[in-house]
């Protein structure tokens, strides 16, 4: 038997024909509209909205009433406010699609509330929650893309942060939104193509590797984040990717504009501008280099294409070996590090053990890695 919440949800769903945007006074003044005080709210189709300024750019933060899922519109100009209805719909659509929610479910969700209605905020509790969402967006300001209004990456990142309620319970808004969409659609909301990679750290004397499954629409920037987690790096150095056709490099994906000051025969592309699907499965070999000083080379081999992956996040399937600590000085330095920590008589034994701990040197832990992948990406 469905629970009471589900019954109430389905009854409300039958009556929905509008999306309610509950605005702060600041946003209503910007829009120059009189709030509609008669429309009823249904939490899944209702959002609280505020207008804030980040780096002198007008930013709208939308927070879903049911889940506290956050949508961000950044760098709005006067002309954009005249088309805010379309921008809100496009932002919800793009963000959910970037979450890998099935396109047909996204469209059904939007079709249930074709009319946008603006009204004032509901109560102090919702305003306090909205303010917290705005703070989280502000603290992620360095991740905002200056060239885009719809900030789906920041929206998704903010929505992974734990929020609490009056009862002391905590949850992640994205997980709550997934729950609501699954209840709404009455089916699994995720299905995507994914790739299985075996990634081997290029060491002569040590066997360190990870096997991961990753949605094929993952960007190379996201792949970098994934590799940092599965190998336990600390993301404190530069990196790049090189895609190979056999032994011939066909693309060099870089993490910084500064890389273009050192051109090569291989075409250079910003890693944020390409996804795995741009190269996979046509090419099946990728090299990832992290820290150009210690030069940690990771060899990525395509093992399998999964056509119907029922998750929207990567999973580490298997692995072996402990990753060297950051700044150890390459493999030679790692060998010296291991000798020192294995020898209690070594003059720097205790100090090196302590230093290794500060550098995050820990054994491979599959459960911990997957917990971090789920929460961080």
PAMARNU-722793 format. One line per field, with one value per residue (C-alpha): residue number from 1; y, z, x. Coordinates in steps of 0.05 Angstrom, whole numbers. Example, Ala and Ser with C-alpha at 12.3 -4.5 7.8 and 13.67 -1.06 7.14 Angstrom:
2
seq = c(1_2)
y = c(-90_-21)
z = c(156_143)
x = c(246_273)
***
This chain:
377
seq = c(1_2_3_4_5_6_7_8_9_10_11_12_13_14_15_16_17_18_19_20_21_22_23_24_25_26_27_28_29_30_31_32_33_34_35_36_37_38_39_40_41_42_43_44_45_46_47_48_49_50_51_52_53_54_55_56_57_58_59_60_61_62_63_64_65_66_67_68_69_70_71_72_73_74_75_76_77_78_79_80_81_82_83_84_85_86_87_88_89_90_91_92_93_94_95_96_97_98_99_100_101_102_103_104_105_106_107_108_109_110_111_112_113_114_115_116_117_118_119_120_121_122_123_124_125_126_127_128_129_130_131_132_133_134_135_136_137_138_139_140_141_142_143_144_145_146_147_148_149_150_151_152_153_154_155_156_157_158_159_160_161_162_163_164_165_166_167_168_169_170_171_172_173_174_175_176_177_178_179_180_181_182_183_184_185_186_187_188_189_190_191_192_193_194_195_196_197_198_199_200_201_202_203_204_205_206_207_208_209_210_211_212_213_214_215_216_217_218_219_220_221_222_223_224_225_226_227_228_229_230_231_232_233_234_235_236_237_238_239_240_241_242_243_244_245_246_247_248_249_250_251_252_253_254_255_256_257_258_259_260_261_262_263_264_265_266_267_268_269_270_271_272_273_274_275_276_277_278_279_280_281_282_283_284_285_286_287_288_289_290_291_292_293_294_295_296_297_298_299_300_301_302_303_304_305_306_307_308_309_310_311_312_313_314_315_316_317_318_319_320_321_322_323_324_325_326_327_328_329_330_331_332_333_334_335_336_337_338_339_340_341_342_343_344_345_346_347_348_349_350_351_352_353_354_355_356_357_358_359_360_361_362_363_364_365_366_367_368_369_370_371_372_373_374_375_376_377)
y = c(0_70_113_175_222_186_188_263_273_238_276_343_323_316_389_420_466_518_526_572_619_649_711_755_828_844_798_822_894_874_840_898_851_845_778_730_713_663_605_543_511_439_431_391_445_504_543_599_650_706_757_764_795_755_791_849_802_792_721_686_627_580_529_474_473_397_378_444_427_489_521_580_634_678_743_765_829_873_837_769_788_800_726_698_647_614_618_584_527_519_520_465_424_431_418_355_330_342_300_246_243_210_263_237_245_316_335_303_341_407_393_385_459_497_564_602_643_692_705_725_680_631_640_653_580_577_644_619_557_599_644_582_560_630_626_559_588_648_603_566_631_613_555_598_599_671_652_619_641_571_544_471_449_496_479_405_418_460_408_355_393_367_407_399_408_429_357_351_305_316_298_320_360_321_255_284_309_240_210_260_249_174_181_228_183_116_88_91_161_144_107_124_95_85_62_14_36_2_57_37_82_78_50_1_-31_-26_-50_6_5_20_-4_47_54_125_155_168_240_256_315_309_358_311_252_288_296_222_200_245_209_137_146_189_250_319_360_407_404_414_357_339_283_255_214_162_128_68_100_166_223_256_306_339_362_414_444_516_570_576_510_543_583_518_490_422_382_351_394_425_432_456_396_431_433_358_296_224_212_259_206_141_88_111_116_68_93_156_178_223_259_289_334_351_350_280_262_211_177_140_94_90_30_21_-48_-46_-3_-9_11_18_44_57_109_181_176_136_74_44_-30_-57_-39_-55_-20_43_109_145_207_275_309_247_257_208_133_139_183_134_76_117_135_62_42_95_77_2_13_35_48_99_168_200_141_175_241_208_167_232_268_211_216_291_277_229_165_111_40_28_28_12_30_97_115_99_139_199_189_189_252_293_287)
z = c(0_-16_44_62_33_-34_-36_-21_-74_-128_-110_-114_-179_-213_-199_-220_-280_-257_-229_-169_-161_-91_-95_-44_-45_-79_-137_-143_-146_-201_-240_-228_-220_-170_-135_-147_-78_-99_-129_-86_-78_-90_-63_-121_-170_-125_-117_-73_-109_-90_-128_-104_-133_-144_-172_-192_-233_-219_-199_-187_-138_-143_-87_-94_-37_-31_-37_-31_-97_-124_-193_-210_-263_-267_-301_-317_-356_-364_-428_-393_-340_-397_-415_-345_-353_-411_-374_-312_-353_-394_-330_-296_-360_-372_-300_-294_-361_-339_-278_-329_-312_-370_-420_-423_-347_-349_-403_-366_-303_-340_-378_-311_-296_-362_-331_-286_-230_-187_-115_-49_-3_40_111_151_150_74_71_119_76_13_46_62_-10_-32_16_-14_-84_-63_-32_-99_-137_-165_-202_-239_-315_-339_-408_-386_-353_-335_-284_-281_-253_-193_-185_-180_-134_-85_-86_-59_6_68_94_159_181_247_272_266_205_148_75_8_-37_-99_-66_-45_-115_-144_-94_-114_-189_-180_-142_-195_-254_-220_-251_-247_-267_-292_-353_-392_-431_-390_-400_-358_-353_-322_-300_-283_-250_-290_-238_-252_-183_-157_-181_-171_-211_-208_-248_-254_-290_-313_-351_-422_-420_-365_-382_-379_-321_-284_-303_-271_-207_-209_-217_-160_-115_-137_-131_-69_-98_-68_-131_-115_-182_-256_-301_-372_-416_-481_-525_-570_-635_-627_-610_-643_-599_-629_-574_-514_-463_-415_-350_-357_-410_-394_-429_-496_-487_-500_-565_-593_-656_-619_-620_-551_-522_-455_-415_-397_-471_-485_-458_-461_-514_-561_-565_-537_-565_-628_-587_-529_-498_-456_-415_-355_-325_-256_-226_-281_-228_-202_-269_-247_-311_-310_-369_-382_-423_-446_-426_-438_-459_-413_-453_-396_-333_-279_-240_-254_-217_-225_-185_-170_-184_-163_-151_-119_-91_-50_-86_-70_-26_-59_-72_-55_-114_-166_-162_-137_-80_-66_-60_-11_27_33_56_111_138_137_177_250_254_198_227_195_207_253_216_148_175_202_136_96_138_125_51_53_45_61_36_-20_10_-41_5_24_-48_-70_-13_-35_-108_-90_-47_-87_-160)
x = c(0_27_41_1_53_50_-26_-26_28_-13_-76_-39_-6_-73_-89_-22_-19_31_101_102_162_161_204_239_220_286_270_198_223_272_216_168_109_53_54_-3_-31_-84_-45_-35_33_53_124_153_130_145_210_234_277_324_366_438_501_565_625_579_536_462_447_381_381_321_308_257_207_204_277_316_349_382_383_430_423_484_504_433_424_362_341_345_294_244_250_257_202_239_305_277_248_312_354_312_314_389_408_366_390_462_444_429_355_319_297_226_219_247_196_138_159_160_95_58_71_69_50_98_66_105_85_119_158_119_148_211_232_233_269_322_331_335_388_429_425_447_507_527_524_565_618_622_629_698_666_615_623_628_603_538_474_451_501_483_551_547_473_489_549_508_453_501_512_477_419_380_308_276_278_353_350_400_398_427_378_398_380_313_300_316_266_212_223_221_155_129_149_137_201_276_298_368_391_453_511_573_645_687_760_820_867_939_990_1054_1103_1159_1163_1091_1023_972_907_833_774_717_651_636_576_600_574_625_670_745_745_698_742_800_759_742_814_835_786_799_875_873_908_897_887_944_981_968_947_927_899_924_877_911_894_939_1006_990_964_902_882_913_861_889_866_892_894_968_980_966_1031_1068_1037_1053_1037_977_914_903_833_807_783_718_699_699_664_685_632_671_727_700_691_727_791_803_868_879_938_927_987_981_1036_1086_1142_1133_1100_1049_1026_959_943_868_844_772_747_672_613_552_490_440_475_423_463_485_551_616_632_699_690_757_829_895_956_968_979_1045_1039_1037_1105_1145_1191_1168_1178_1249_1226_1169_1218_1260_1196_1176_1245_1244_1176_1193_1257_1247_1322_1319_1337_1275_1228_1177_1179_1167_1109_1078_1091_1060_996_993_1000_940_980_929_916_866_795_740_683_712_727_656_627_669_649_575_580_631_609)
***
